[in-house]
């Protein structure tokens, strides 16, 4: 506490800084650890974990007093490299060590402190409370008194194994900066490190001497005083560096210890003075601002006063000279910058060099004041700054000579760089235009270019285009998010590319740097391959193997994922002789495979729903609806209990003026895909209700069954429109049956159930058509408000001869009746089937054996003739 008060009284202006540093660096007290030296340690830097410190502000304590009262007086160090700032205190440092080396011949260690500016540096080795060795290394003693002459304080120490030693170090300097960076090294490691350091400093001092010789040559050649002052600046800097690094005391004034008290302060001041005069003459500052010259003269005068004071008094001026040096270093660059902005080219060269030196001087000044920690950089900051300054000044002179040459070279370089950047930009744009962003693979455009090239060559015209699609990939995006979806797509893309490398009959879609891209990403999760001409069986087996390998489960973020893949195939020239046609037909084959749940599909005209005729039929179908160019046919249904006509199924027919009869299977799917199904269904209902009104007026109170589509169950206005048309024709809705297939019901089960409930509540009866061919569950069927089911013709037509069909029909009848549903059998084409159904208890029958579908006027003729006979069975046979 007394020590801190002495410092505060001496440097009142530093109160805020010192208080801030004390607050920032305060740490909890901890016990210093023992340094353990063993065979594995070659070098040990002593830091705050091992060191303890004691300040002796009166410089009165002896080693005996220190060892006696050590535990109550020492405090733990708070820095790895001890830096006490400017102080005149006597500082005691202590650490404890034990040598546990196995090799008894290797117990010598080099204790080193890499700060040579300490007047006192005494080392005490204590074992068992007794001082066994004492060494005095400070620069107040001649160099020859040291056991090992060295630029730093280095003392060889030998320790016995497994014995604890207390090492005490006492340092002191006459009010200068005090630093004690401590290190223990084995001799071999120490001398190897010193060899490297000597080379480094040799190079540095060689640069200084070279710059002195170079500028001396320029001085005698040019005769300018600027070079003379610069030479003086380098010489005085050289002297200061010799003192700072310890080489001066080691090599030059080793027998004159008193020189150490003067050399740094005087050489630093003379360096500032010569540097100021050099700037004045080199830049010719009087041309830019007269007060600059006055400022320089003032600073030179201050420097002379400091030097004189040091020479004639014993006062230590370390702080004053440090502040003087720092002030000049901070202010001169501003003046030089001003001159440079006014057009002084020498100022520009010098400014760069001066900035590097300024940074070095400021760092070193802060280090001396204890404001920054000591390190290799801060301790030698002036050396690095000076070396950089001299190199930059040399480069500046060379730049003056070669400036025009550099400008020309720079222009050519910029032009070349612009050309390269333009080429890279073009390549990037081309790559983006020809590759998928999601996968990086060739895209549709590049695939078509490759196909066009193959088609131009007769030898490669025979190939197969394979499109491979990942069907359930949307589930990954919806479940895991699009970011994870992109990652999964990358995994699957890599898998597909790897698998394709194992197929030897593929055409490369792109070749880059001798690497072949065999896969194209044409859209989303659809990939394309070009397969050389193969035998059909070999081609199919290759495709199936590829699909199976693609579908193998894979791990992602701890999840086991499965993917479903299908393929579409189009071959050249069978399915197209140009790339556009082949791509189109392969897509159609892919859609066909997905819709039929097959693994792959080969293109054919039979599976192509998008041929030119069908596209033209779409517009003509709309026109036919508007002009009533369609016809309704009616196929009777009879009750097997009474053998009387109970109803008729309404069927749509289109007699095209050019194509003739067009089957419903051709134009109805087209209407469903395009939305024309809505006006078509309304037209059928309207015409059917008009026919029902005619039947009622003639006394035929039978049911009419109308087929509706899955798309009609998505129309929220369907029920209202049907009820409206029925009311207009005075038709009882309970005599109308709406038939839906199982597939239509399951397309959107919730919406279907809602619409069907609305229709049922309105009185319309509902029927499941083609029952047994879909995939509806009985649990869902129970929820539907249906009144009847129709057994598909595929089970009825051959049931008289096929026992399996009989079992299916009988089971369906029992199930339907148990659910209180009427059962209709369609596809009755012989008498045996008719009576077999009657014996099984079937409710209604329909088929060619009863009557074929017929237009309305023929239906009236048929039903009137059917009712006129007493024995309907015979009539049935004759119709």
N, C-alpha and C positions, 0 to 999 in steps of 0.2 A: 504494500500500500504506500509506504514511504517512497519507494522507487517510482511509482506512478505519479506521485505528487511532484517529485523533482522534475520529471519529464514535462508535466503540465505547466509548471512555473517557467520552465525554459522556453517552451514553445506554446505560448498562449493561443496563437492564431490557429493551431492545429487541434484545438479542443473538440470541435464538432466531428472532425474526421476520426480522431482517436476514439471518441465515445462510440461512433457508428461502427468502427471496426471491432471494438470490444463486444458490442451487442451482437454483431453478425457472427463473430467467431467463437462466442461462448459455447462450451460443450460440457456435458456432465463429466464428473471426475471418474476415472477408471484406473485400475491397477496396470502398471507397465508390465509387459510380458518379457520373459527371458528369451534371449536370442540363443537358438540351438543350432550349432554348427556340426554338420556331419558330412559324410562322403558324398552326399547328393548335392550339397550346396557349394557353388563356386563363387558366388557373389551375393552379398546381402546388403540391401539399402535400408539403413536404419531410419525409422519414421516415428510417428507419434505413438504407435502402439508399444514401442520399446524404450523411448526416451523420456527422461524426467529433467526438469529445468529448475535452477535456483538463481535468482538475481541477487548479486551482492553490490548494492549501490555505493557502499563506502569502500569497497575493495579491501576488506579487512579479514575475511575468512581464510583459514588455512585448510590444507587437506585433512589434517587430524580433526579439526573442528567439524569439517564437512562429513567425514565418515562417522563421527560420533553422533551427530544430530540429523542424519540423512532422512530418516523417516518422517520427521516432523517439519522439515523445511522444503523438500523438493515437491514440485507439482508436475502433473503429467503434461507433456508437450501437446500442443494443439495444432501442430503442423508436421507434415512429413519432412519437409526441408526447413530447418529452423531459420527464420528470418526475423531479427529483432529490430530492424530499422536503424535509424541513427541513434546511437546511445553510447554513453561513456561508462556504463555499468560493467562490472566484472560478472561474467555469466558462467555458471557451473552447469555442466551437463553430465548426466549419469545414465548408464545402461548396464544391464547384467547379461552375461553370456556363459555358456557351457559348451565345451568342445566334445562331441561324441563321435569323432571320427574313429574308424577302426584302424586306419593306417597311422601308426605312431610316427612315421617319418613325414607325415603331411599335416603337421599341426601349427604351421606358421601362417599367419594371416596379415594382410596389409590393411591398416586403418588409414582411411583417406578422407580429407575434407577439401572439397574442390572450391575453396574461396581463399585466395592467397593474401588478402589485404587485412590480416589481423596481426597486431603488434605482439600479442601474447596468444600462444596456443600450447598449453601444457597438458600432457597426458599422464594419468596416474593409473596403474594397474594394482588392484586391491584383491587379495585372496585371504579369506578367513580373518577379515578385519585388519589386515596388515598390508601396508604399501610395499609391493615387491618391485615395482619398476616406476621410473619417473623420466619423462622426456620433455624437453623445451624446444618447440619448433617455430615459434612466432618470428616475424621478420625483424624484431628488435635484436635478434641474435644473427651472427654471421651464418651464411649458408653452410660453411664447412663444419659447424657444430652438429649438424643433423646427421643421423645415422645413414639416411638415404637422401642425398641431395635431389630435390624435385621441385618443380614449379608450384605444386600445391603442398599442403601439409600431409606427409605420408610417413607412417611409422610402422615398421615390421613388428609384430607381436607374436610370441610363441606361447601356446597354452598347453597345459597338461590335460589329458583326457579326463572327462567326467568330474572336473572340479569347477565350481561356480566362481566366476570372476566378476567383480564390479569395476567398471571402467569409468573414471572421472576425467572430464576435460574442462579446463578453465581457459576462457577466451576473453580478450579485452582489446578495445581499440579506442584511440583518443577521439571520441565523439563522432566516429564515422559509421557507415553502415556495417552491421554485423550479420553475417550469414554463416551457418555451420551445416552444410550438407555432408552427412556422414555415410560412409560405405565401408564394408569389410569385404576383402577379396582374397582369393588364393593368389600366390605370387605369379603363377603362370597366367591366370586370367587378367591380373593387374597389368603385367608387362605387355600382354597382347593388346589390351585396351589402350595402353599408353602409346604403343607403336602406331595404332590407327590415329590417335589424337595428334601425334607428332606429324604424321603425314598431312592431316587436314590443316593444322596450323602452318605447316611448312608451305602448303599451297597458298594459304591466305597471305602470309607474309611475303611470299614470292610475288603475289599480285601487287601488293603495296610497293615493293621494290621496283617491280616492272613499271608501275604507273609513275613512280618518281623518275625513273630513267626516261620514260616516254615523254613526260611533260618537260623534263629538263632539256631534252632534245628540241622540243617545240619552242621552249623559251629562247634557247640560243639561235633557233632558226627564225623565229618571228620577232623576238625581242619585246613581246608584250609583258607588262607587269602582271597581268592576270595570271599567266602561267607561273610566274615566280611565287605569287601568293598561293596559288594552288599547290605548288611543290611544298611550300612551307606548311600548308594545311595537312598534306599527306604525311610529312615528316613528323609533325607534332602528334598527329593521330597515331602514327606508328609507335611513337614513344608511349602514348597512353595505352595502346593495346598491349605493348610489352609488359606494362605494369599490371594491367587487368588480368592478363593470362598467366602472370607469374614468370614468364620467360625472361623478363628484364632482370629480375633479382637472381634468377638461376644462372644466366649467361653473361650479363653485362656488369651490374653493380653488386655482385654477390658479397663483396668485402666491405660494402658501404650501406649498412642497414638504414642509416638516416635518410638516404635518398628516397626510400619508400614513403616517407612522410610528405614529400614535396612533389614527386614526379607526376602523379596523376592529376593533382589539382593545377599545377603549373602548365603541364602539357595540354590539358583540356582547355584551359583559358586561352593559351596561345593558339590552339587549334580553332577556337571560335573567332579570335581576332583575325587570323589569317584567312579564314573562310569568309568573314564579312568583307574584308578588303578585296578578296577574289571576286565576290559577287558584284561589288561596286564597279570594278574595272571590266569584268567580262561582259556584263549586261549593259554597262554604261548607263547607270540608273539616273544620272543627272538629266538625261534626255526625256525622262518620263515623269519624274516628280522630284523636285529639289529637296523636299522634306525627307525623302528616303535617304538621301546622302547624310543629312543631319542625324537621322536616326542611327545610321551605321556608325558615324563618328561617336555618337553618345555611347553606343554599346561597346565600341572599341575602348573608349575611355574607362568604362566600368570594368572591363576586363583587365586593363592595366592596373587599376586600383586594387583589384582582387589579387593580382600577382604580386604587387609590391607589398601588400599587407601580409601575404603569406611568407614572403622572403624576409621581412624585417620583424615579424612577430612569431610567437609560437602558437597563435590561435589556429585552431583547426577549422578550415573554411569549407568543409565538404558539403554541407547543406546549401550554403550561399552559392557556391560554384555550380552545384547541381541545379538550383533554381535559375541561375543565370543561363546555363546551357539550355535548359528546357524552354525558357522564355524566348530566347533567340531562335530556337528550333521551331517554335510554334508560330512566330510572327513573320519570319523571313519568307516562307512559302507564299504568304498572302501578297507580299510585295512583288515577288517574282511572278506570281500569277497575274497581277495587275499589268506588269510590263509585257508579259506574253500576250495578253488581250489587246494591248496597244500595238502589237505588231512585232515584238522583239523575238526573232527566231532563236537566238542563243538562250533566251529565258525559257523557251519551251523545252530545249534540251536539258538545261540545268534543273528545271522544275521536277522532271521525272526522277532524276538522280537524287535530288535533295529530299524528295518525299520518302524514298526508301531509307535514307539516313535518318530522317526525322522520326520515322516509325521506330527504328532501332534505338535512337537516343531516348525517346519518350518511354519505351518499354524498359530500358535499362534504368532510367531515372526513377520510374515508379517502383522498380525492383529494389533500388537502393533505399527508397523511402519506406519500403515494406508494404506498399500498396498492392502489389501483385506478388504471387508466390514465385519462388525461384525454380527455374527449370533450365534445361539446356538452351532453350530459345531465349528466355529473358536474361539469363546470366551472360550470354554472349551476343545479346541483341545488337550492340554497337558493331561488333565484328561483322555480323551478317549484313547490317545496314550499310556499313562502309564498303564492303566488297561489292554489294549490289550497286552502290552509288558509282564506284569507279568503272564497273563494267558498263553501266548505262551511259556514263559520259563518253566512254570510248565508242559505244554504239551510236551515240548522238553525233559524234564527229564523222563516223563512217556514213551515217544517214545523210549528213550534209553533202557529202560527195556523191552519193548514189541516189539521191531523192528522185531525180528524173527517171533513172532506170527503174526504180521501184514502182513509180507511177505507171509507166508503160506496162510493166509486168503485171501490176495489179489490175489494169484494164483488161488485159488479155485473160487473166485468171477469172475475173468476174464474168467475162463473155463466155468462157468455157464452162463455168459453173452454171450460168443461165441455160446453156444448151443442155447440160446434163440434167438439170432440174426439169426442163421442158420434156426431155425424153422420159424421165422417170414418171412425170405426171401423165404423159400419154400412155405409158405402160400400165400405170395404175388404173386409168380410165378404161383401157382395153380389158384389163383383168376383171374389173367390176362388171363390164358389159357382157363378158363371156363366162362368168362364174357365179354360182349361188352364194349369196351373203351368209346364209345359214350354215352351209356345209363346206364351202370353198371348192366344191366340185364343178366341173364344166356344166353349164346350164343348157337350156333348150336350144338356144341360138348356136352354141358351139357344137351340140349334138347334130343339129341339122346340117351345119357346114361339113362335118365329118361324113354324114350319110350322103350328102351331095357328091363329095369327093369319091366315095366308094361306088356310087352309081355311075360316075363318069368312066370308071375302069371296068372293062368287060370281065376281067378276072375276079373282081371283088363284088360284082353285082348281086350275087346270090348270098344273102345273109338274112338273119332273123333279128328283128327288133323286139327286145323283151322289156316290158315295163313292170317294175316291182313296186308294190304299194304296201305301206304299213297301216293296216286298217284301223287298229284301235289306238293309234297314237294320240288322238285327241283326249283320251282318258288321262294320259300322263299330264297334259297341260292343265286340264280341269282339276285334277287331284293334287298335283305337286306344284303347280304354277309354271308360268312360261319360262322362267329362268332355268328351272330344273328340266323342263321339257327340252330346252335347247341343249343342255348338257347330255341328256339321254339321246337326243338325235345325233350328237357328236359320237357317242359310243356306238350306236347302231351304224352310223356311216362308216366308221373305222372298221367295224365287223364286216360289213358288206364289201368294202374295198379289199380287205384281207382275204375273204372267201373268193372273190373274183380273181385274185392273183393265182389261185390254185386251179382255175379253169384255163386250159391252154388253147381254147378255140375262140377267144374274144378279140375283136378288133379294138385297138386303143382309140379312145375318143380324143385324147390330147397327149402330146409328148413334150415334156419340159425337162431340160437338163438330164436327158437320157432316162427319165422316169416316165412311165406310162400311166395315165389315168384311164382306167377301164370302165369307170362308172360315171354316169351323168346324173345330176340332180335337177330334174326338169320342173318340178313344182312341189312345194310343201314337203311331203314325205313320200314322193314318188320318184323312183330311180330308174335309169335306163341302161341297158347293156346292148352291145352289138355282137351277135354270135355268128361265127362263120358257118357256112353250110354244113349241116349234120344230118345224119339219118334221123327220121322222125322219132324212133324209139330211143335213140341216144340223146336226142334233144330233150325229150320229155323226162327221161331219167336224170339228166343234168339239172333241169329246172327244179324237179322235185327235191333233189338233194340240196340244191342251193336254198330253197324255201325252208326245208327242215333245219338246216344249219342256222339260218337267220332267226328262226323262231325259238332257238334254244334259250332257256331262261338265263338271265344275267343279274349280277348284283349291282345295286346302286344305293349308296348311303344306308346300308344295312337292310335294304329291301330286295326281295327276289322278284324280278319283273319278267312278264311274258309279253311277247309281241306276236300279233297275227299278221301274216304276209300272204298276199295273193299276187298273181302275175297275169299279164295279158300279152299275147304273142301275135305278131304280124310278120310275115315273111315276104321277101322280095325275090322274084317278081309276082308271086301268087296273089298277094294281098295289096299290091300297089307297086308302082314303078317310080315313084318320087317320094321325097322325104315327108312332104305334107300329108299325103295319103297314108303312108305307113304309120306316121304318128297318130293320125285320126283313128285308123283301124285298130292299132294296138290299144288305144284308150278305150275303144268300144269293147274289145275283148276283156280288158281289165274290169270294166263295169259289169260285164256279163259274169265274170268269175265271182265278183263280190256279191252280186244279187242272187246267184245260185249256190252260194257257199262252197264253191269249188276252189281248189288250190290254184288252178290256172285255167285259162281258156284260150283257145286258138280262134282267131277271127274267121268268121264266115258270114255270108249274106243273111243267113237265117237268124243270126243273133244281132243283126244291125238294125236298131230301131230308128236310125237317123238317115235312112236313104232319101234320095231326092223325092221319090214318090210320096213318102210319108210326110215330108215337110210340106209338099204342095197340098196333100190331103187335109192338113190342119186348117188352112184358109178356106178350102172348099167345104169342110165340115161346118164351119161357122156359117157359111153361106147357105148350106143345106138346112141348118136349123132355122135360120131366119125365113127361108122360103118354103118351109114344110116339105122339103124334098126327101125326108126320111119316112119310113113306114114302120108300123107296129105289127108284129105277128103275135099270135096267141096259141099256146099249147095247152090243151085241156088237162085237167087233173080229175080223177074219179075217186070216190069214196069206196073202199074195198068192201065195206059192210053192205052197202046198198047197191053198189055198182052204178051209182048215179054220178053225173058231173057235179062236182062240188066247187070247182074253180078253174082258173087258167093262169099260166105264167106269161107275163108280158115280155116280149123279146124285140129288140131293135134290129131293123134291117136297113141297109143303105145300098140302093141300086144306083151306081155311079154312071153318068151318061157316057163316060169314056172307058172306064175300067170294068163296068158291069158290077156284079155282086161283090161287095167288100165285106169280109167277115168282121163281126164285132171284135174278135180278138186282135184285129189289126188297128182299128181306129179308136177303140175305147181306151187302151193304155196310153195312146198318144194324147187323147183328151184329158186323161188324168194327170199327165205330166205338165200340161200347159194351162190348166184351169178351165178349159172348155167343157169339162165334165159338169160344171154347175148349170150352165144354160141347157146342156143336153139332158140332164136329169129332169130339170123343170119341164122341158118340152115333152119328155116321155110321160111324166106325171099328168100333165095337162091333157094329152091325147088319150091316155089310159082312163082318166076320169070321164072324158067325153064318151068313150066307149062303154064305160060302166053305166053311165046314165042311159045310154041306148039299151043296154041289156036289161036294166031295171024297168024301163018303159015297156019292154016286150015280155016281161014276166020272168026273166032269168036272173034270179037273185043269187048269183054265185060270187065267190071271192076272186080278186085279182091280186096276183103276186108281182111286185115291181122290184127289180134289182137296183140297189143303190151302191155307191162307191164309198171307200174310206174317206175320200175328200169331202163327200157330202156330210159326214159326221163332224167335220171341222168347220162347217158353215153355221154360224150362230143363228141365221135367219131361216134355216131349212124348214124347221117345224112350222113357223108362221106361214111360209109360202105354200107348203103342202096343204095346210088347213084352209088357207084362202082359196086355193084352186078347187079343193073338194067342195067347199061351200058354194062356189060359183056354179058347180055342176050338180049340186044337190046329191052328193055322194055320201053314203054313210061310211065313216072312217073305220068302223069295226069290220067292214067287208074288204078292207085294203090290207094287204100283207107286204111289208118291206123286207126284202131278202138281202142279207149281208153275208159275205164269206167270213170264215174264221180269221183269215189274214187281215181283212178290213177291220174287224173288231179289235184285233190286237195291235193295230198300227199305232194308236194312241188310246190305251185302255180307259183312262180317266175321262177324256173328252167324249169317247164313244159311249161310255156308260151314261154320261150326263144327257147327251142328245137322245139316246135310246129311251131313257126314262121320260123325257119330254114327249117323244112320239107315242110311247105307251100310254101316258096319262091323257093324251089327246084321243085315244081310242084305236090307234093304229096297231095292228098286230105285227109282230116281228118274227123273222125266221132266220136260222143259221143255214146258209147254203153250203153245199159241198162238204158237209160235216164228215170229219175223219181224215181230211187231207191237210188240215192246218196244224197249229201247234198251241191251241188254246187249252188251258187247264180246266178240269171239271170244277175246281173251286171258284174260278172266275166265271165259268158258265152259269153256275148257280146264282151269281149276283145279277145276271143279265135278265131284263124283263122280256124274254123271248117266249113265244107260244108254240113254235114248232121247230123241228130240225129236218133237213133234207139230206138223206144218205146219198153220197156221191155216186154217180153212174158207174165209176170204175169198180165198185163193190157189187153192183146190182146186175150188170150186163151178163156176167158169167156165173152167177151164183147157182143156177140150176145145175151146172156141171162142176163147180168148184166148191168143195166142202169148206175150205178156208174162208171164202167169201161169204158162205152161208153163216159161219160162226160169227164173222164180223157184223153182218147185217142183224142177226138175231141178238147179239150183245147190244148193238146200238138201239134196237127196238126196246129191249128190256130197260136199258138205261133211260131212254127218252120217256117211256111210260112211267117209270119210277119217279121221274122229275115232273110228271103231269104235263108232258109235252106231246103234241101230235107229231107223228113221224111220217115224212113223205119220202117215197122211193122214186128216184128218177133214173131213166135209162132202161125202162121195161121194154124189151124188144121181142119177147115171145110169150106165148100163153102159159108155158110151164113156169116161167118166172113170175107171171102175174098171180097164179094160183098158189105158188109157193109163198109169196108175200102175204096173200090173204090168209093162208094157214098159219103163218107166223104171227098174225095179228097186226100187220101194218095198216095204218090208217088210210093213207092216200097213195096213189100211184100216178106216174107220168112217164110217157115214153112213146117211141115210134109204133109200138104194138097197139097203143090206144089211139093215138093220132099224132101226126106231125105238126109242127108250128104252121099257122096259116094266117092270112090277112083277115081283117074284121068281117068282111062280107062273106068269106068262105066259112068263118067260124059260126056265123048265124045259120048258114045252110047246114053245117055239120051238126050243131047242137039241136036244131029242130028235127033233123032226121034221126038223131040218136034217141030223142025222147019219144018219137012216134012208135018205136018198136017195143014189144012186150018182153022180148028176151034180149037184154042188152049184151049178153055174152056173145051171141051170134053176130049182133051188129058190130061189136068190137072187133071180131075176127074179120069182118068184111070191109071195115073202113080202111 
